[in-house]
Amino acid sequence: MSDSEQVDSRAGARPAAVALPIVSLDATPPAGARRLPPWLRRNLEPGGGHGETAALIAELGLETVCSSAKCPNRLECWSQRTATFMILGNVCTRPCGFCSVPRGRTEALEDDEPQRVAEAARRLGLAHVVVTSVTRDDLPDGGAEHFRRTVIAVREATGATVEVLVPDFLGKPGALETVMASRPDVFNHNTETVPRLYGAVRGRKSRYPWTLQLLADAKRCLPGVKTKSGLMLGLGETRDELLDVFADLRDHDVDFLTLGQYLQPTADSLPVERYVPPEEFVELGRLAESLGFARVASGPLVRSSYHAREMAEA
């Protein structure tokens, strides 16, 4: 499967035993695993139009997860005049071990940000717009109202479908309902990793059962919404642990799944335990498909919003 390939799946129960030629995820990382393997090295031609997207984002004073999270696909996506907008500022209140977004004192919300995001989406000609955010535990609603206003502004300005990639809103009563009142087309909340690694990867506040419940509750609020979640591989998870998470997500009626390689963004971030080869992503994707996800994207450079429009059209 290529990095951008999205695969139609077939419904079915989780197999009790699957004889697939998959390399064990329990294997000891090979010597030199910290060195970037060939399949993660990208050679992009100079130019390509990404400067126009960068200039527009700067002109409108917007943040993108593409830059803040040091996404390896940034230049490719910007060259295609697409970006994932990040609202609620550029400072996060959660100390996640995998993320490069700055942490510290947050700033007041910018009241006109929803309109600026909508203007950027309009000028880029986007047919599908992905909006995400930092986690704002300091706000009474976690930023839910700002999400609602942004979705409405984007839809009014563009007529595009809108995907929200939200934080967990832990301890924020009514926050999910506020977001869902804007009727997003896709509701995305990333699982990120397996339950055993939640504390190290997502921090003390995050809870695996809460993640699953949030995804299920999104459909309770808006039955027609497509729900989506993603995991990073290479943090020390095992194959069986991944299969258990896949099954849990399907048990909570999640429609779309993304699987990608974790890449250490800073020296202070969690180290990469293992670089998962492309063929292993293919087999993991097939295993996930067999559980009935409507779409699965599985590849080393796949990210939550990479080729999101194609997935949303399932």
C-alpha positions as a Python dict, from the first residue, in 0.01 Angstrom:
ca = {
    (1, 'M'): (0, 0, 0),
    (2, 'S'): (134, 343, -88),
    (3, 'D'): (153, 619, 172),
    (4, 'S'): (-157, 787, 40),
    (5, 'E'): (-361, 480, -54),
    (6, 'Q'): (-704, 453, 103),
    (7, 'V'): (-852, 102, 96),
    (8, 'D'): (-1218, 7, 88),
    (9, 'S'): (-1283, -255, 355),
    (10, 'R'): (-1530, -538, 395),
    (11, 'A'): (-1732, -585, 710),
    (12, 'G'): (-1659, -884, 926),
    (13, 'A'): (-1581, -1008, 1273),
    (14, 'R'): (-1234, -1000, 1419),
    (15, 'P'): (-1050, -1317, 1313),
    (16, 'A'): (-952, -1548, 1596),
    (17, 'A'): (-634, -1643, 1415),
    (18, 'V'): (-498, -1491, 1097),
    (19, 'A'): (-208, -1653, 914),
    (20, 'L'): (-45, -1352, 749),
    (21, 'P'): (325, -1304, 676),
    (22, 'I'): (365, -1009, 911),
    (23, 'V'): (688, -924, 1085),
    (24, 'S'): (650, -939, 1463),
    (25, 'L'): (601, -605, 1632),
    (26, 'D'): (755, -760, 1943),
    (27, 'A'): (1096, -791, 1783),
    (28, 'T'): (1395, -613, 1932),
    (29, 'P'): (1471, -296, 1735),
    (30, 'P'): (1757, -357, 1491),
    (31, 'A'): (2093, -191, 1533),
    (32, 'G'): (2090, 160, 1391),
    (33, 'A'): (1711, 185, 1415),
    (34, 'R'): (1742, 554, 1507),
    (35, 'R'): (1879, 623, 1159),
    (36, 'L'): (1598, 714, 923),
    (37, 'P'): (1530, 416, 694),
    (38, 'P'): (1508, 461, 315),
    (39, 'W'): (1129, 442, 301),
    (40, 'L'): (1099, 751, 523),
    (41, 'R'): (1332, 971, 321),
    (42, 'R'): (1150, 1212, 95),
    (43, 'N'): (1299, 1389, -206),
    (44, 'L'): (1072, 1671, -320),
    (45, 'E'): (1145, 1888, -618),
    (46, 'P'): (1221, 2252, -533),
    (47, 'G'): (939, 2498, -586),
    (48, 'G'): (614, 2313, -644),
    (49, 'G'): (381, 2588, -520),
    (50, 'H'): (407, 2526, -146),
    (51, 'G'): (533, 2884, -103),
    (52, 'E'): (193, 3022, -206),
    (53, 'T'): (17, 2823, 65),
    (54, 'A'): (277, 2927, 322),
    (55, 'A'): (238, 3291, 225),
    (56, 'L'): (-141, 3276, 258),
    (57, 'I'): (-120, 3116, 601),
    (58, 'A'): (125, 3383, 714),
    (59, 'E'): (-85, 3665, 565),
    (60, 'L'): (-393, 3553, 758),
    (61, 'G'): (-199, 3489, 1079),
    (62, 'L'): (-304, 3125, 1104),
    (63, 'E'): (-148, 2821, 1266),
    (64, 'T'): (-130, 2479, 1103),
    (65, 'V'): (-57, 2142, 1256),
    (66, 'C'): (156, 2087, 947),
    (67, 'S'): (418, 2325, 1087),
    (68, 'S'): (360, 2293, 1461),
    (69, 'A'): (378, 1912, 1458),
    (70, 'K'): (665, 1906, 1204),
    (71, 'C'): (465, 1687, 966),
    (72, 'P'): (684, 1512, 705),
    (73, 'N'): (413, 1561, 442),
    (74, 'R'): (391, 1938, 481),
    (75, 'L'): (562, 2043, 158),
    (76, 'E'): (368, 1786, -44),
    (77, 'C'): (33, 1897, 96),
    (78, 'W'): (111, 2267, 69),
    (79, 'S'): (221, 2215, -289),
    (80, 'Q'): (-128, 2079, -351),
    (81, 'R'): (-279, 2389, -182),
    (82, 'T'): (-409, 2210, 123),
    (83, 'A'): (-334, 2238, 494),
    (84, 'T'): (-474, 2133, 832),
    (85, 'F'): (-571, 2442, 1029),
    (86, 'M'): (-493, 2453, 1401),
    (87, 'I'): (-711, 2681, 1612),
    (88, 'L'): (-708, 2792, 1978),
    (89, 'G'): (-349, 2915, 1960),
    (90, 'N'): (-12, 2746, 1934),
    (91, 'V'): (46, 2657, 2300),
    (92, 'C'): (-88, 2333, 2450),
    (93, 'T'): (-179, 2256, 2810),
    (94, 'R'): (-98, 1884, 2785),
    (95, 'P'): (257, 1742, 2814),
    (96, 'C'): (223, 1467, 2554),
    (97, 'G'): (548, 1277, 2502),
    (98, 'F'): (518, 1253, 2123),
    (99, 'C'): (429, 1609, 2026),
    (100, 'S'): (637, 1912, 1929),
    (101, 'V'): (365, 2173, 1985),
    (102, 'P'): (488, 2422, 2250),
    (103, 'R'): (357, 2391, 2606),
    (104, 'G'): (320, 2668, 2859),
    (105, 'R'): (108, 2976, 2921),
    (106, 'T'): (-176, 3006, 2673),
    (107, 'E'): (-310, 3324, 2520),
    (108, 'A'): (-662, 3461, 2483),
    (109, 'L'): (-868, 3330, 2194),
    (110, 'E'): (-877, 3542, 1879),
    (111, 'D'): (-1241, 3618, 1809),
    (112, 'D'): (-1193, 3653, 1434),
    (113, 'E'): (-996, 3329, 1392),
    (114, 'P'): (-1294, 3128, 1258),
    (115, 'Q'): (-1343, 3386, 980),
    (116, 'R'): (-970, 3384, 894),
    (117, 'V'): (-970, 3004, 869),
    (118, 'A'): (-1276, 3025, 644),
    (119, 'E'): (-1107, 3285, 423),
    (120, 'A'): (-797, 3068, 387),
    (121, 'A'): (-1009, 2766, 294),
    (122, 'R'): (-1198, 2977, 38),
    (123, 'R'): (-884, 3116, -123),
    (124, 'L'): (-721, 2773, -137),
    (125, 'G'): (-1032, 2633, -303),
    (126, 'L'): (-1064, 2348, -55),
    (127, 'A'): (-1350, 2101, -96),
    (128, 'H'): (-1272, 1930, 238),
    (129, 'V'): (-1137, 2127, 532),
    (130, 'V'): (-969, 1975, 838),
    (131, 'V'): (-969, 2179, 1159),
    (132, 'T'): (-775, 2070, 1466),
    (133, 'S'): (-647, 2241, 1780),
    (134, 'V'): (-414, 2231, 2073),
    (135, 'T'): (-563, 2104, 2400),
    (136, 'R'): (-696, 2391, 2610),
    (137, 'D'): (-768, 2255, 2957),
    (138, 'D'): (-764, 2617, 3079),
    (139, 'L'): (-1087, 2704, 2896),
    (140, 'P'): (-1423, 2617, 3059),
    (141, 'D'): (-1542, 2442, 2741),
    (142, 'G'): (-1198, 2333, 2616),
    (143, 'G'): (-1248, 2554, 2309),
    (144, 'A'): (-1562, 2375, 2190),
    (145, 'E'): (-1750, 2693, 2102),
    (146, 'H'): (-1454, 2811, 1895),
    (147, 'F'): (-1467, 2481, 1704),
    (148, 'R'): (-1841, 2527, 1646),
    (149, 'R'): (-1795, 2879, 1513),
    (150, 'T'): (-1507, 2771, 1287),
    (151, 'V'): (-1700, 2484, 1129),
    (152, 'I'): (-1997, 2711, 1058),
    (153, 'A'): (-1776, 2988, 916),
    (154, 'V'): (-1590, 2747, 687),
    (155, 'R'): (-1906, 2588, 557),
    (156, 'E'): (-2072, 2924, 490),
    (157, 'A'): (-1765, 3055, 306),
    (158, 'T'): (-1685, 2746, 100),
    (159, 'G'): (-1963, 2488, 101),
    (160, 'A'): (-1690, 2236, 176),
    (161, 'T'): (-1722, 1929, 391),
    (162, 'V'): (-1557, 1982, 729),
    (163, 'E'): (-1359, 1743, 948),
    (164, 'V'): (-1281, 1824, 1309),
    (165, 'L'): (-982, 1663, 1483),
    (166, 'V'): (-1051, 1741, 1846),
    (167, 'P'): (-881, 1700, 2184),
    (168, 'D'): (-1055, 1484, 2443),
    (169, 'F'): (-1246, 1764, 2625),
    (170, 'L'): (-1188, 1569, 2947),
    (171, 'G'): (-1395, 1712, 3231),
    (172, 'K'): (-1571, 1968, 3008),
    (173, 'P'): (-1949, 1906, 3034),
    (174, 'G'): (-2136, 1986, 2716),
    (175, 'A'): (-1821, 2044, 2510),
    (176, 'L'): (-1880, 1756, 2269),
    (177, 'E'): (-2243, 1855, 2222),
    (178, 'T'): (-2133, 2209, 2134),
    (179, 'V'): (-1895, 2085, 1864),
    (180, 'M'): (-2149, 1844, 1721),
    (181, 'A'): (-2411, 2119, 1701),
    (182, 'S'): (-2212, 2251, 1402),
    (183, 'R'): (-2275, 1919, 1226),
    (184, 'P'): (-1922, 1831, 1111),
    (185, 'D'): (-1904, 1573, 834),
    (186, 'V'): (-1618, 1381, 999),
    (187, 'F'): (-1539, 1366, 1371),
    (188, 'N'): (-1180, 1266, 1438),
    (189, 'H'): (-1016, 1198, 1772),
    (190, 'N'): (-689, 1010, 1773),
    (191, 'T'): (-631, 709, 1995),
    (192, 'E'): (-256, 761, 1928),
    (193, 'T'): (-131, 441, 2094),
    (194, 'V'): (-224, 127, 2288),
    (195, 'P'): (-360, 145, 2647),
    (196, 'R'): (-36, 25, 2810),
    (197, 'L'): (153, 323, 2669),
    (198, 'Y'): (-110, 591, 2730),
    (199, 'G'): (59, 747, 3032),
    (200, 'A'): (396, 789, 2863),
    (201, 'V'): (262, 893, 2524),
    (202, 'R'): (-46, 1101, 2604),
    (203, 'G'): (22, 1213, 2960),
    (204, 'R'): (-142, 1159, 3297),
    (205, 'K'): (-477, 1317, 3214),
    (206, 'S'): (-559, 1112, 2906),
    (207, 'R'): (-768, 797, 2947),
    (208, 'Y'): (-809, 522, 2689),
    (209, 'P'): (-1173, 442, 2788),
    (210, 'W'): (-1259, 812, 2761),
    (211, 'T'): (-1118, 822, 2408),
    (212, 'L'): (-1339, 533, 2302),
    (213, 'Q'): (-1644, 684, 2472),
    (214, 'L'): (-1589, 1022, 2308),
    (215, 'L'): (-1591, 860, 1964),
    (216, 'A'): (-1908, 668, 2044),
    (217, 'D'): (-2077, 974, 2194),
    (218, 'A'): (-2009, 1176, 1879),
    (219, 'K'): (-2243, 944, 1691),
    (220, 'R'): (-2494, 959, 1973),
    (221, 'C'): (-2503, 1338, 1925),
    (222, 'L'): (-2503, 1324, 1544),
    (223, 'P'): (-2594, 976, 1412),
    (224, 'G'): (-2493, 1052, 1052),
    (225, 'V'): (-2139, 1167, 1129),
    (226, 'K'): (-1839, 959, 1019),
    (227, 'T'): (-1599, 892, 1306),
    (228, 'K'): (-1227, 850, 1264),
    (229, 'S'): (-922, 770, 1475),
    (230, 'G'): (-552, 713, 1423),
    (231, 'L'): (-253, 544, 1582),
    (232, 'M'): (121, 601, 1566),
    (233, 'L'): (338, 290, 1537),
    (234, 'G'): (690, 242, 1660),
    (235, 'L'): (646, 345, 2023),
    (236, 'G'): (686, -5, 2167),
    (237, 'E'): (338, -147, 2103),
    (238, 'T'): (286, -513, 2019),
    (239, 'R'): (86, -666, 1735),
    (240, 'D'): (-172, -815, 1972),
    (241, 'E'): (-214, -480, 2145),
    (242, 'L'): (-282, -315, 1812),
    (243, 'L'): (-539, -577, 1717),
    (244, 'D'): (-714, -521, 2048),
    (245, 'V'): (-733, -146, 1981),
    (246, 'F'): (-863, -205, 1628),
    (247, 'A'): (-1137, -427, 1772),
    (248, 'D'): (-1222, -173, 2044),
    (249, 'L'): (-1258, 103, 1787),
    (250, 'R'): (-1492, -108, 1576),
    (251, 'D'): (-1689, -201, 1889),
    (252, 'H'): (-1743, 175, 1931),
    (253, 'D'): (-1856, 209, 1569),
    (254, 'V'): (-1554, 401, 1438),
    (255, 'D'): (-1565, 427, 1058),
    (256, 'F'): (-1216, 535, 951),
    (257, 'L'): (-870, 436, 1075),
    (258, 'T'): (-525, 578, 1001),
    (259, 'L'): (-195, 407, 1087),
    (260, 'G'): (140, 583, 1050),
    (261, 'Q'): (499, 574, 1173),
    (262, 'Y'): (587, 779, 1482),
    (263, 'L'): (881, 1011, 1413),
    (264, 'Q'): (1060, 1180, 1702),
    (265, 'P'): (1003, 1556, 1640),
    (266, 'T'): (1248, 1693, 1901),
    (267, 'A'): (1533, 1566, 2116),
    (268, 'D'): (1306, 1590, 2421),
    (269, 'S'): (1027, 1382, 2267),
    (270, 'L'): (985, 1009, 2313),
    (271, 'P'): (1238, 807, 2113),
    (272, 'V'): (1139, 585, 1825),
    (273, 'E'): (1150, 226, 1946),
    (274, 'R'): (1117, 77, 1600),
    (275, 'Y'): (1073, 179, 1238),
    (276, 'V'): (793, -34, 1098),
    (277, 'P'): (858, -141, 734),
    (278, 'P'): (601, -62, 463),
    (279, 'E'): (502, -424, 409),
    (280, 'E'): (406, -452, 773),
    (281, 'F'): (181, -150, 739),
    (282, 'V'): (13, -324, 445),
    (283, 'E'): (-63, -633, 652),
    (284, 'L'): (-183, -432, 951),
    (285, 'G'): (-410, -241, 718),
    (286, 'R'): (-556, -565, 585),
    (287, 'L'): (-615, -691, 937),
    (288, 'A'): (-795, -367, 1021),
    (289, 'E'): (-1004, -388, 703),
    (290, 'S'): (-1123, -735, 800),
    (291, 'L'): (-1289, -586, 1107),
    (292, 'G'): (-1519, -367, 899),
    (293, 'F'): (-1373, -17, 894),
    (294, 'A'): (-1521, 177, 602),
    (295, 'R'): (-1173, 304, 515),
    (296, 'V'): (-820, 228, 634),
    (297, 'A'): (-507, 427, 547),
    (298, 'S'): (-193, 247, 659),
    (299, 'G'): (161, 349, 565),
    (300, 'P'): (477, 494, 718),
    (301, 'L'): (394, 853, 620),
    (302, 'V'): (19, 838, 675),
    (303, 'R'): (-108, 1100, 919),
    (304, 'S'): (-454, 1177, 1059),
    (305, 'S'): (-543, 1432, 795),
    (306, 'Y'): (-327, 1306, 507),
    (307, 'H'): (-551, 1269, 199),
    (308, 'A'): (-846, 1327, 432),
    (309, 'R'): (-1080, 1422, 148),
    (310, 'E'): (-1043, 1081, -20),
    (311, 'M'): (-1119, 905, 306),
    (312, 'A'): (-1421, 1125, 378),
    (313, 'E'): (-1573, 1032, 44),
    (314, 'A'): (-1614, 668, 153),
}
